Amino acid sequence: MKDEAKDIATQSIDAQAAPEGEAATKTLASRAPETRAPEAKAAETKAPAKKKRTRSSKAKAKAAADANAALEARIGHSFTDPNLLMQAITHVSALKSGRKRGDSYQRLEFLGDHVLGLVVSDMLYHAFPNADEGELSKRLAELVRKESCADVAKSLGLLDDIKLGSVGSSADARLRKSILGDICEAVIGAIFLDGGHAAADEFVKRNWTERMHKPRRPLRDPKTVLQEWAQGKGLPTPVYREVERTGPHHDPQFRVAVELPGLAPAEGIGGSKRAAEKVAASVMIEREGVGGGNDG
């Protein structure tokens, strides 16, 4: 009887335990999807993100290609090697660690500077057949100076194409402006390497011919030109004499005459004596056919 009671008790205990085990198993089974849910969601989110990145990469590549084509159109040269153009507009601050300074625009600037000098010298030689070497040198210096190159770069819209590193927004703008002339010379160097002398010659002539005939500033002070001319003729130094002063004290107008022996005086008017003297010298230079003026 005791043995049977034990068996009955054992069976009842097992019977009671079984549902609990099944319940536990069901509970674990029901919880399993919850524990796997974040992983499943992560897998679901990863796949679209990969597609999104792929689309983004393609979009960026297309945008870069379009920007490059637009830049080439403004420059007027289609590059066989686009990397040369990218190098020409890349400042050293934009280089990734491990890359050499030579991967920036600096080496191309060195080359472009000399190519520009050669092409402009040739242009001047043929455009001003009566100018001596002194005048040609002054014209060349004016045309190839950094400010002139920067003007060309601005006219081509290169300001926003320059690639810079993280230098801050305000410094970024200042730096772009300060290196515009260098970038222009680097572009000339890139064109020379990509298309040869003919391509570089075409680019320079297209952007410098008008500037060559219309200098941005007087090549020489007219008073200096007149004095050198007078000395060459064996004449004394020109004498400048104030003829009249008019207008209010805060805004006067001066009339000045320049005199040389054997020549009729020439007069000029200006807001200061010096300005009036320059005008007077210019008048005499033009009247006497003195060389060395802006028009050669």
Secondary structure, DSSP 4 states (H G I P E B T S, - for coil): -HHHHHHHHHHHHHHHHHHHHHHHHHHHHHHHHHHHHHHHHHHHHHHHHHHHHHHHHHHHHHHHHHHHHHHHHHHT---SSHHHHHHHTB-GGGPPTT--GGGSSHHHHHHHHHHHHHHHHHHHHHH-TT--HHHHHHHHHHHHSHHHHHHHHHHTT-GGG-B--S--HHHHHHHHHHTHHHHHHHHHHHHHHHHHHHHHHHHHHHHHHHHHHS-SS-SS-HHHHHHHHHHHTT----EEEEEEEES-TTS-EEEEEEE-TTS--EEEEESSHHHHHHHHHHHHHHHHT-S-STT-
